[in-house]
Amino acid sequence: MVERVCSKALEIFGAVGYSKDLPLEKYLRDAKAMSIFESANQVQRIIISSML
């Protein structure tokens, strides 16, 4: 949900949203990192559950 909200906010702010002047840049970066991390956890769970 955070990633979706940040993407919508980025649409509103445009290129200014990518600048370091707004905290939106950090929020979007953190949301993307968390989605990658969560995907890795899901893959690990699938692999472990198939071994059981």
C-alpha distance matrix in Angstrom:
0.0 3.8 5.4 5.1 6.2 8.6 9.9 10.7 12.4 14.2 15.5 16.9 18.4 19.6 21.5 21.7 18.0 19.1 22.0 22.3 23.2 19.6 17.2 14.5 16.1 15.6 12.0 11.3 13.8 12.5 9.0 11.1 13.5 11.3 10.2 14.0 15.0 13.1 14.6 17.9 17.7 17.2 20.2 22.3 21.7 22.9 25.9 26.9 26.7 28.8 31.4 31.8
3.8 0.0 3.8 5.4 5.1 6.1 8.5 9.9 10.5 12.1 14.2 15.4 16.3 17.6 19.1 18.9 15.1 16.1 18.7 18.7 19.6 16.2 13.5 11.0 12.6 11.9 8.2 8.0 10.7 9.3 6.2 9.1 11.4 9.8 9.7 13.3 14.2 13.2 15.2 18.0 18.1 18.4 21.2 22.9 22.9 24.4 27.0 28.0 28.3 30.5 32.8 33.3
5.4 3.8 0.0 3.8 5.5 5.2 6.1 8.7 9.9 10.4 12.4 14.4 15.2 15.7 17.0 17.5 13.8 14.3 17.3 17.9 19.3 16.1 13.9 10.8 11.5 11.5 8.4 6.5 9.0 8.8 5.3 6.7 9.9 9.2 8.1 11.4 13.2 12.6 13.8 16.8 17.6 17.7 20.0 22.2 22.6 23.6 26.1 27.5 27.9 29.8 32.2 33.1
5.1 5.4 3.8 0.0 3.8 5.5 5.1 6.3 8.7 9.8 10.7 12.7 14.4 15.0 17.1 17.8 14.3 15.5 18.7 19.9 20.7 17.4 15.7 12.3 13.6 14.3 11.1 9.3 12.3 12.5 9.1 10.2 13.6 12.7 11.2 14.4 16.5 15.4 16.1 19.5 20.2 19.7 22.0 24.5 24.6 25.3 28.0 29.6 29.6 31.3 34.0 34.9
6.2 5.1 5.5 3.8 0.0 3.8 5.4 5.2 6.2 8.6 9.9 10.8 12.4 13.9 16.2 16.1 12.7 14.6 17.4 18.2 18.5 14.9 13.3 10.1 12.4 13.2 9.8 9.0 12.6 12.6 9.8 11.9 15.0 14.2 13.6 16.9 18.6 17.6 19.0 22.1 22.6 22.5 25.0 27.2 27.2 28.3 31.0 32.3 32.4 34.3 36.9 37.6
8.6 6.1 5.2 5.5 3.8 0.0 3.8 5.4 5.0 6.0 8.6 9.8 10.3 11.5 13.2 13.1 9.4 11.0 13.7 14.7 15.3 11.9 10.4 6.9 8.7 9.8 7.0 5.6 9.4 10.1 8.1 9.8 13.0 13.1 12.9 15.7 17.5 17.4 18.7 21.5 22.5 22.8 25.0 27.1 27.6 28.8 31.2 32.6 33.1 34.9 37.3 38.2
9.9 8.5 6.1 5.1 5.4 3.8 0.0 3.8 5.4 5.0 6.3 8.8 9.9 10.1 12.0 13.0 9.7 11.0 14.3 16.1 16.9 13.9 13.2 9.4 10.3 12.2 10.0 7.4 10.7 12.3 9.9 10.3 14.0 14.5 13.4 15.9 18.4 18.2 18.8 21.8 23.1 23.0 24.9 27.4 28.1 28.7 31.1 32.9 33.3 34.8 37.3 38.6
10.7 9.9 8.7 6.3 5.2 5.4 3.8 0.0 3.8 5.3 5.1 6.5 8.9 9.8 12.7 13.4 10.6 12.9 15.9 17.8 17.8 14.6 14.3 10.7 12.5 14.7 12.2 10.5 14.1 15.4 12.9 13.9 17.5 17.6 16.5 19.3 21.7 21.1 21.8 25.0 26.1 25.7 27.8 30.4 30.7 31.3 34.0 35.7 35.8 37.3 40.0 41.0
12.4 10.5 9.9 8.7 6.2 5.0 5.4 3.8 0.0 3.8 5.3 5.1 6.2 8.3 11.0 10.6 7.8 10.7 13.1 14.8 14.4 11.1 11.1 7.7 10.2 12.5 10.5 9.5 13.2 14.5 13.0 14.4 17.6 18.0 17.7 20.4 22.5 22.3 23.5 26.3 27.4 27.5 29.7 31.9 32.4 33.4 35.9 37.4 37.8 39.5 42.0 43.0
14.2 12.1 10.4 9.8 8.6 6.0 5.0 5.3 3.8 0.0 3.8 5.3 5.1 5.5 7.7 8.2 5.4 7.7 10.7 13.0 13.2 10.6 11.1 7.5 8.6 11.7 10.5 8.6 11.8 14.1 12.8 13.4 16.7 17.8 17.4 19.5 21.9 22.3 23.0 25.7 27.3 27.5 29.2 31.6 32.5 33.3 35.5 37.3 37.9 39.4 41.8 43.1
15.5 14.2 12.4 10.7 9.9 8.6 6.3 5.1 5.3 3.8 0.0 3.8 5.7 5.2 8.5 10.0 8.3 10.6 13.5 16.3 16.2 13.8 14.7 11.2 12.3 15.5 14.2 12.0 15.1 17.4 15.8 16.0 19.5 20.5 19.6 21.7 24.4 24.5 24.8 27.7 29.4 29.2 30.8 33.5 34.2 34.7 37.0 39.0 39.4 40.7 43.3 44.7
16.9 15.4 14.4 12.7 10.8 9.8 8.8 6.5 5.1 5.3 3.8 0.0 3.8 5.7 9.3 9.4 8.3 11.6 13.7 16.2 15.2 12.8 14.1 11.1 13.1 16.2 14.9 13.6 17.0 19.0 17.6 18.5 21.8 22.6 22.0 24.4 26.8 26.8 27.6 30.5 31.8 31.8 33.7 36.2 36.8 37.5 39.9 41.7 42.0 43.5 46.1 47.3
18.4 16.3 15.2 14.4 12.4 10.3 9.9 8.9 6.2 5.1 5.7 3.8 0.0 3.8 6.5 5.7 5.2 8.7 10.2 12.8 11.7 9.7 11.7 9.2 10.7 14.1 13.7 12.7 15.6 17.9 17.3 18.1 21.1 22.4 22.3 24.4 26.7 27.2 28.1 30.6 32.1 32.5 34.3 36.6 37.5 38.4 40.6 42.3 42.9 44.5 46.9 48.1
19.6 17.6 15.7 15.0 13.9 11.5 10.1 9.8 8.3 5.5 5.2 5.7 3.8 0.0 3.8 5.5 5.7 7.8 9.9 13.2 13.0 11.7 13.7 11.0 11.3 15.0 15.0 13.1 15.5 18.4 17.8 17.8 20.9 22.6 22.2 23.8 26.5 27.2 27.6 30.1 32.0 32.3 33.7 36.2 37.3 38.0 40.0 42.0 42.7 44.0 46.4 47.9
21.5 19.1 17.0 17.1 16.2 13.2 12.0 12.7 11.0 7.7 8.5 9.3 6.5 3.8 0.0 3.8 5.3 5.6 7.3 11.0 11.3 11.0 13.3 11.1 10.3 14.1 15.0 13.2 14.7 18.0 18.0 17.6 20.4 22.6 22.5 23.6 26.2 27.5 27.8 29.9 32.1 32.7 33.8 36.1 37.6 38.4 40.1 42.1 43.2 44.4 46.5 48.3
21.7 18.9 17.5 17.8 16.1 13.1 13.0 13.4 10.6 8.2 10.0 9.4 5.7 5.5 3.8 0.0 3.8 5.4 5.3 8.6 7.9 7.8 10.8 9.3 9.1 12.7 13.9 13.0 14.7 17.6 18.1 18.4 20.8 22.8 23.2 24.6 26.8 28.1 29.0 30.9 32.8 33.7 35.1 37.1 38.5 39.6 41.3 43.1 44.2 45.7 47.7 49.3
18.0 15.1 13.8 14.3 12.7 9.4 9.7 10.6 7.8 5.4 8.3 8.3 5.2 5.7 5.3 3.8 0.0 3.8 5.5 8.0 8.1 6.4 8.2 5.9 6.0 9.7 10.3 9.3 11.4 14.1 14.3 14.9 17.4 19.2 19.6 21.2 23.3 24.5 25.5 27.6 29.3 30.1 31.7 33.7 35.0 36.1 37.9 39.6 40.6 42.2 44.3 45.7
19.1 16.1 14.3 15.5 14.6 11.0 11.0 12.9 10.7 7.7 10.6 11.6 8.7 7.8 5.6 5.4 3.8 0.0 3.8 6.7 8.4 7.8 9.2 7.3 5.1 8.8 10.4 8.9 9.7 13.0 13.9 13.6 15.8 18.2 18.7 19.7 21.9 23.5 24.3 26.0 28.0 29.2 30.3 32.2 33.9 35.0 36.5 38.3 39.6 41.0 42.9 44.6
22.0 18.7 17.3 18.7 17.4 13.7 14.3 15.9 13.1 10.7 13.5 13.7 10.2 9.9 7.3 5.3 5.5 3.8 0.0 3.8 5.3 6.4 8.7 8.4 6.5 9.5 11.9 11.5 11.9 14.8 16.3 16.4 18.0 20.5 21.6 22.4 24.2 26.1 27.2 28.6 30.5 32.0 33.2 34.8 36.5 37.9 39.3 40.8 42.4 43.9 45.6 47.2
22.3 18.7 17.9 19.9 18.2 14.7 16.1 17.8 14.8 13.0 16.3 16.2 12.8 13.2 11.0 8.6 8.0 6.7 3.8 0.0 3.8 5.5 7.0 8.3 6.4 8.0 11.0 11.7 11.5 13.8 16.0 16.6 17.5 19.8 21.5 22.3 23.6 25.6 27.2 28.3 29.9 31.7 33.1 34.3 36.1 37.8 39.0 40.3 42.0 43.7 45.2 46.7
23.2 19.6 19.3 20.7 18.5 15.3 16.9 17.8 14.4 13.2 16.2 15.2 11.7 13.0 11.3 7.9 8.1 8.4 5.3 3.8 0.0 3.8 6.8 8.7 8.4 10.1 12.4 13.6 14.2 16.2 18.0 19.1 20.3 22.2 23.9 25.1 26.4 28.1 29.8 31.2 32.6 34.3 35.9 37.2 38.6 40.4 41.9 43.0 44.5 46.5 48.0 49.3
19.6 16.2 16.1 17.4 14.9 11.9 13.9 14.6 11.1 10.6 13.8 12.8 9.7 11.7 11.0 7.8 6.4 7.8 6.4 5.5 3.8 0.0 3.8 5.3 6.4 8.2 9.5 10.9 12.4 13.9 15.3 16.9 18.4 19.8 21.4 23.1 24.3 25.6 27.4 29.1 30.3 31.7 33.6 35.0 36.2 37.9 39.7 40.8 42.0 44.0 45.8 46.9
17.2 13.5 13.9 15.7 13.3 10.4 13.2 14.3 11.1 11.1 14.7 14.1 11.7 13.7 13.3 10.8 8.2 9.2 8.7 7.0 6.8 3.8 0.0 3.8 5.4 5.4 6.4 8.8 10.1 10.8 12.4 14.5 15.6 16.7 18.6 20.4 21.2 22.5 24.6 26.2 27.1 28.7 30.8 31.9 33.0 35.0 36.7 37.6 38.9 41.1 42.7 43.7
14.5 11.0 10.8 12.3 10.1 6.9 9.4 10.7 7.7 7.5 11.2 11.1 9.2 11.0 11.1 9.3 5.9 7.3 8.4 8.3 8.7 5.3 3.8 0.0 3.8 5.5 5.0 6.0 8.5 9.8 10.4 12.2 14.2 15.2 16.4 18.5 19.8 20.8 22.6 24.5 25.6 26.8 28.8 30.4 31.4 33.0 34.9 36.1 37.2 39.2 41.0 42.1
16.1 12.6 11.5 13.6 12.4 8.7 10.3 12.5 10.2 8.6 12.3 13.1 10.7 11.3 10.3 9.1 6.0 5.1 6.5 6.4 8.4 6.4 5.4 3.8 0.0 3.8 5.5 5.3 6.2 8.7 10.0 10.8 12.4 14.4 15.6 16.9 18.5 20.0 21.5 23.1 24.6 26.1 27.6 29.2 30.6 32.2 33.8 35.1 36.5 38.3 40.0 41.4
15.6 11.9 11.5 14.3 13.2 9.8 12.2 14.7 12.5 11.7 15.5 16.2 14.1 15.0 14.1 12.7 9.7 8.8 9.5 8.0 10.1 8.2 5.4 5.5 3.8 0.0 3.8 5.5 5.1 6.1 8.5 9.9 10.5 12.2 14.3 15.5 16.4 18.1 20.1 21.3 22.5 24.3 26.1 27.2 28.6 30.5 32.0 33.0 34.5 36.5 38.0 39.2
12.0 8.2 8.4 11.1 9.8 7.0 10.0 12.2 10.5 10.5 14.2 14.9 13.7 15.0 15.0 13.9 10.3 10.4 11.9 11.0 12.4 9.5 6.4 5.0 5.5 3.8 0.0 3.8 5.5 5.2 6.0 8.6 9.9 10.5 12.3 14.4 15.2 16.2 18.4 20.1 20.9 22.4 24.5 25.8 26.8 28.6 30.5 31.4 32.6 34.7 36.5 37.5
11.3 8.0 6.5 9.3 9.0 5.6 7.4 10.5 9.5 8.6 12.0 13.6 12.7 13.1 13.2 13.0 9.3 8.9 11.5 11.7 13.6 10.9 8.8 6.0 5.3 5.5 3.8 0.0 3.8 5.5 5.1 6.2 8.6 9.9 10.7 12.5 14.2 15.3 16.7 18.7 20.1 21.2 22.9 24.7 25.8 27.3 29.1 30.5 31.6 33.4 35.3 36.6
13.8 10.7 9.0 12.3 12.6 9.4 10.7 14.1 13.2 11.8 15.1 17.0 15.6 15.5 14.7 14.7 11.4 9.7 11.9 11.5 14.2 12.4 10.1 8.5 6.2 5.1 5.5 3.8 0.0 3.8 5.5 5.3 6.3 8.7 10.1 10.9 12.4 14.3 15.7 17.0 18.7 20.3 21.7 23.1 24.7 26.3 27.7 29.1 30.6 32.3 33.9 35.4
12.5 9.3 8.8 12.5 12.6 10.1 12.3 15.4 14.5 14.1 17.4 19.0 17.9 18.4 18.0 17.6 14.1 13.0 14.8 13.8 16.2 13.9 10.8 9.8 8.7 6.1 5.2 5.5 3.8 0.0 3.8 5.5 5.1 6.1 8.7 10.0 10.4 12.1 14.3 15.5 16.5 18.3 20.2 21.2 22.5 24.5 26.0 27.0 28.4 30.5 32.0 33.2
9.0 6.2 5.3 9.1 9.8 8.1 9.9 12.9 13.0 12.8 15.8 17.6 17.3 17.8 18.0 18.1 14.3 13.9 16.3 16.0 18.0 15.3 12.4 10.4 10.0 8.5 6.0 5.1 5.5 3.8 0.0 3.8 5.5 5.1 6.3 8.8 9.8 10.4 12.4 14.4 15.3 16.5 18.6 20.1 21.0 22.7 24.6 25.8 26.8 28.8 30.7 31.8
11.1 9.1 6.7 10.2 11.9 9.8 10.3 13.9 14.4 13.4 16.0 18.5 18.1 17.8 17.6 18.4 14.9 13.6 16.4 16.6 19.1 16.9 14.5 12.2 10.8 9.9 8.6 6.2 5.3 5.5 3.8 0.0 3.8 5.5 5.2 6.4 8.7 9.9 10.8 12.7 14.5 15.5 16.9 18.8 20.3 21.5 23.1 24.7 26.0 27.6 29.5 31.0
13.5 11.4 9.9 13.6 15.0 13.0 14.0 17.5 17.6 16.7 19.5 21.8 21.1 20.9 20.4 20.8 17.4 15.8 18.0 17.5 20.3 18.4 15.6 14.2 12.4 10.5 9.9 8.6 6.3 5.1 5.5 3.8 0.0 3.8 5.5 5.2 6.2 8.6 10.0 10.8 12.6 14.5 15.7 16.9 18.7 20.4 21.6 22.9 24.6 26.3 27.7 29.3
11.3 9.8 9.2 12.7 14.2 13.1 14.5 17.6 18.0 17.8 20.5 22.6 22.4 22.6 22.6 22.8 19.2 18.2 20.5 19.8 22.2 19.8 16.7 15.2 14.4 12.2 10.5 9.9 8.7 6.1 5.1 5.5 3.8 0.0 3.8 5.4 4.9 5.9 8.5 9.8 10.5 12.2 14.3 15.3 16.4 18.4 20.1 21.0 22.3 24.4 26.0 27.1
10.2 9.7 8.1 11.2 13.6 12.9 13.4 16.5 17.7 17.4 19.6 22.0 22.3 22.2 22.5 23.2 19.6 18.7 21.6 21.5 23.9 21.4 18.6 16.4 15.6 14.3 12.3 10.7 10.1 8.7 6.3 5.2 5.5 3.8 0.0 3.8 5.4 5.1 6.1 8.7 9.9 10.5 12.4 14.3 15.3 16.6 18.6 20.0 21.0 22.8 24.8 26.1
14.0 13.3 11.4 14.4 16.9 15.7 15.9 19.3 20.4 19.5 21.7 24.4 24.4 23.8 23.6 24.6 21.2 19.7 22.4 22.3 25.1 23.1 20.4 18.5 16.9 15.5 14.4 12.5 10.9 10.0 8.8 6.4 5.2 5.4 3.8 0.0 3.8 5.5 5.2 6.4 8.8 10.0 10.8 12.6 14.5 15.7 16.9 18.6 20.2 21.6 23.3 25.0
15.0 14.2 13.2 16.5 18.6 17.5 18.4 21.7 22.5 21.9 24.4 26.8 26.7 26.5 26.2 26.8 23.3 21.9 24.2 23.6 26.4 24.3 21.2 19.8 18.5 16.4 15.2 14.2 12.4 10.4 9.8 8.7 6.2 4.9 5.4 3.8 0.0 3.8 5.5 5.2 6.4 8.9 10.1 10.8 12.6 14.6 15.7 16.7 18.5 20.4 21.7 23.1
13.1 13.2 12.6 15.4 17.6 17.4 18.2 21.1 22.3 22.3 24.5 26.8 27.2 27.2 27.5 28.1 24.5 23.5 26.1 25.6 28.1 25.6 22.5 20.8 20.0 18.1 16.2 15.3 14.3 12.1 10.4 9.9 8.6 5.9 5.1 5.5 3.8 0.0 3.8 5.4 5.0 6.3 8.8 9.9 10.6 12.5 14.4 15.4 16.5 18.6 20.3 21.4
14.6 15.2 13.8 16.1 19.0 18.7 18.8 21.8 23.5 23.0 24.8 27.6 28.1 27.6 27.8 29.0 25.5 24.3 27.2 27.2 29.8 27.4 24.6 22.6 21.5 20.1 18.4 16.7 15.7 14.3 12.4 10.8 10.0 8.5 6.1 5.2 5.5 3.8 0.0 3.8 5.4 5.1 6.3 8.7 9.9 10.7 12.5 14.3 15.4 16.8 18.8 20.4
17.9 18.0 16.8 19.5 22.1 21.5 21.8 25.0 26.3 25.7 27.7 30.5 30.6 30.1 29.9 30.9 27.6 26.0 28.6 28.3 31.2 29.1 26.2 24.5 23.1 21.3 20.1 18.7 17.0 15.5 14.4 12.7 10.8 9.8 8.7 6.4 5.2 5.4 3.8 0.0 3.8 5.4 5.2 6.3 8.7 10.0 10.7 12.4 14.3 15.6 17.0 18.9
17.7 18.1 17.6 20.2 22.6 22.5 23.1 26.1 27.4 27.3 29.4 31.8 32.1 32.0 32.1 32.8 29.3 28.0 30.5 29.9 32.6 30.3 27.1 25.6 24.6 22.5 20.9 20.1 18.7 16.5 15.3 14.5 12.6 10.5 9.9 8.8 6.4 5.0 5.4 3.8 0.0 3.8 5.4 5.1 6.2 8.7 10.0 10.5 12.1 14.3 15.6 16.8
17.2 18.4 17.7 19.7 22.5 22.8 23.0 25.7 27.5 27.5 29.2 31.8 32.5 32.3 32.7 33.7 30.1 29.2 32.0 31.7 34.3 31.7 28.7 26.8 26.1 24.3 22.4 21.2 20.3 18.3 16.5 15.5 14.5 12.2 10.5 10.0 8.9 6.3 5.1 5.4 3.8 0.0 3.8 5.4 5.1 6.3 8.7 9.9 10.5 12.4 14.5 15.6
20.2 21.2 20.0 22.0 25.0 25.0 24.9 27.8 29.7 29.2 30.8 33.7 34.3 33.7 33.8 35.1 31.7 30.3 33.2 33.1 35.9 33.6 30.8 28.8 27.6 26.1 24.5 22.9 21.7 20.2 18.6 16.9 15.7 14.3 12.4 10.8 10.1 8.8 6.3 5.2 5.4 3.8 0.0 3.8 5.4 5.2 6.3 8.7 9.9 10.8 12.7 14.7
22.3 22.9 22.2 24.5 27.2 27.1 27.4 30.4 31.9 31.6 33.5 36.2 36.6 36.2 36.1 37.1 33.7 32.2 34.8 34.3 37.2 35.0 31.9 30.4 29.2 27.2 25.8 24.7 23.1 21.2 20.1 18.8 16.9 15.3 14.3 12.6 10.8 9.9 8.7 6.3 5.1 5.4 3.8 0.0 3.8 5.4 5.2 6.1 8.5 10.0 10.9 12.7
21.7 22.9 22.6 24.6 27.2 27.6 28.1 30.7 32.4 32.5 34.2 36.8 37.5 37.3 37.6 38.5 35.0 33.9 36.5 36.1 38.6 36.2 33.0 31.4 30.6 28.6 26.8 25.8 24.7 22.5 21.0 20.3 18.7 16.4 15.3 14.5 12.6 10.6 9.9 8.7 6.2 5.1 5.4 3.8 0.0 3.8 5.5 5.2 5.9 8.5 10.0 10.8
22.9 24.4 23.6 25.3 28.3 28.8 28.7 31.3 33.4 33.3 34.7 37.5 38.4 38.0 38.4 39.6 36.1 35.0 37.9 37.8 40.4 37.9 35.0 33.0 32.2 30.5 28.6 27.3 26.3 24.5 22.7 21.5 20.4 18.4 16.6 15.7 14.6 12.5 10.7 10.0 8.7 6.3 5.2 5.4 3.8 0.0 3.8 5.5 5.2 6.2 8.8 10.2
25.9 27.0 26.1 28.0 31.0 31.2 31.1 34.0 35.9 35.5 37.0 39.9 40.6 40.0 40.1 41.3 37.9 36.5 39.3 39.0 41.9 39.7 36.7 34.9 33.8 32.0 30.5 29.1 27.7 26.0 24.6 23.1 21.6 20.1 18.6 16.9 15.7 14.4 12.5 10.7 10.0 8.7 6.3 5.2 5.5 3.8 0.0 3.8 5.5 5.3 6.5 9.1
26.9 28.0 27.5 29.6 32.3 32.6 32.9 35.7 37.4 37.3 39.0 41.7 42.3 42.0 42.1 43.1 39.6 38.3 40.8 40.3 43.0 40.8 37.6 36.1 35.1 33.0 31.4 30.5 29.1 27.0 25.8 24.7 22.9 21.0 20.0 18.6 16.7 15.4 14.3 12.4 10.5 9.9 8.7 6.1 5.2 5.5 3.8 0.0 3.8 5.5 5.2 6.6
26.7 28.3 27.9 29.6 32.4 33.1 33.3 35.8 37.8 37.9 39.4 42.0 42.9 42.7 43.2 44.2 40.6 39.6 42.4 42.0 44.5 42.0 38.9 37.2 36.5 34.5 32.6 31.6 30.6 28.4 26.8 26.0 24.6 22.3 21.0 20.2 18.5 16.5 15.4 14.3 12.1 10.5 9.9 8.5 5.9 5.2 5.5 3.8 0.0 3.8 5.4 5.3
28.8 30.5 29.8 31.3 34.3 34.9 34.8 37.3 39.5 39.4 40.7 43.5 44.5 44.0 44.4 45.7 42.2 41.0 43.9 43.7 46.5 44.0 41.1 39.2 38.3 36.5 34.7 33.4 32.3 30.5 28.8 27.6 26.3 24.4 22.8 21.6 20.4 18.6 16.8 15.6 14.3 12.4 10.8 10.0 8.5 6.2 5.3 5.5 3.8 0.0 3.8 5.5
31.4 32.8 32.2 34.0 36.9 37.3 37.3 40.0 42.0 41.8 43.3 46.1 46.9 46.4 46.5 47.7 44.3 42.9 45.6 45.2 48.0 45.8 42.7 41.0 40.0 38.0 36.5 35.3 33.9 32.0 30.7 29.5 27.7 26.0 24.8 23.3 21.7 20.3 18.8 17.0 15.6 14.5 12.7 10.9 10.0 8.8 6.5 5.2 5.4 3.8 0.0 3.8
31.8 33.3 33.1 34.9 37.6 38.2 38.6 41.0 43.0 43.1 44.7 47.3 48.1 47.9 48.3 49.3 45.7 44.6 47.2 46.7 49.3 46.9 43.7 42.1 41.4 39.2 37.5 36.6 35.4 33.2 31.8 31.0 29.3 27.1 26.1 25.0 23.1 21.4 20.4 18.9 16.8 15.6 14.7 12.7 10.8 10.2 9.1 6.6 5.3 5.5 3.8 0.0
